[in-house]
Every structure is written in structure tokens, then in C-alpha cells.
Amino acid sequence: MRITRYYKKKPLHILIDCGSTNNFLDIQVAKKYGCKIEEREPLSVAVADGSKLTISFMVKGFTWSIQQTTFTSDMLLVPLGCCDLVLGIEWLVTLGDITWNFSKLIMDFKVHGKRHVLRGSPSTVLRLLRNNNSTRPWVMVFMFPCYNFVRRKEDYYSL
């Protein structure tokens, strides 16, 4: 789900992605907004097309606001292109219970007792599909930057 919120009163185009393990910030946005960029131990991630990308930089304690509530998280820096920030499971788990209606693009959750209702921006493609009166079947493939961490065998836990 895509939303626009703010970082130090500057617009921030956010993709909330339950298919992404971690949080990612576009490296050009980090530079543009004057974030303190730090080196980190290189981390290899697999992207949607199967190729690998090495992440060597991060922003610690990146802070943004959603409906007068401040959130802070470490961000891995990658060239995103399609948005400024990806909020993945790393952020979503901090919210507790979430009600998410994907057809209406509404996300509802509480943080510190305060209710938040986020309304996503429908993509142009979704609007075209919903308004299409043709009986022609549609097959579409979307590729968003999806990052899966490549872990060593010893990093897995058994139950």
C-alpha cells in the first residue's frame, strides 16, 4: 500500500509492504534529506528478479511521522526508484494488531492507545483494471523491489 507522509516536513512516498522483511530507504532520498549515512557490515540480499544486491550503508534512527505520531527505525539504504521508503515486517510487527482492507486500501492500527487509519493511494494500473469494461482476460506481472535476506544455515532456528 502506498501513502505519502512526512520527514521533517518534507514529503516522503512510502510503500508499506508486508512482503518485505526489513525497512529500506532510497539512498538518493537519504542524501537529499541530509540523513547521517553510516557504513555497516555488508549484507547480501536477493531481489525480486533473483539477482543479489549488497547493502553497505544504513541510516540509524530514521524518524518520520504518521498522523502526529513519530516512528523511528533503522533503514537499510538501497536504490529504490519506485518510492522513497519501504516499511516492511520490521516496522509492521511494532504496530500490534492491524486491520488491513486491501480492496479499499485502508489500514487501521493503534499505537500507544491512539488509533490510526491510513488510506493508500490506488495505483494507476489498479484504476485502469477496475474501470476496464472489456471481457479480455488480463495477466499482469508487477515487480516491486522485494528484498529477501540471504541467511547462512546457522542463522536458522529450529522449533
Beta strands, then each sheet from edge to edge (+ up, - down):
strand 1: 2-7
strand 2: 10-16
strand 3: 24-26
strand 4: 38-46
strand 5: 52-66
strand 6: 69-78
strand 7: 85-87
strand 8: 98-101
strand 9: 106-111
strand 10: 114-119
strand 11: 148-149
sheet 1: 1+ 2- 7- 3+ 6+ 5- 4+ 11-
sheet 2: 8+ 9- 10+
end
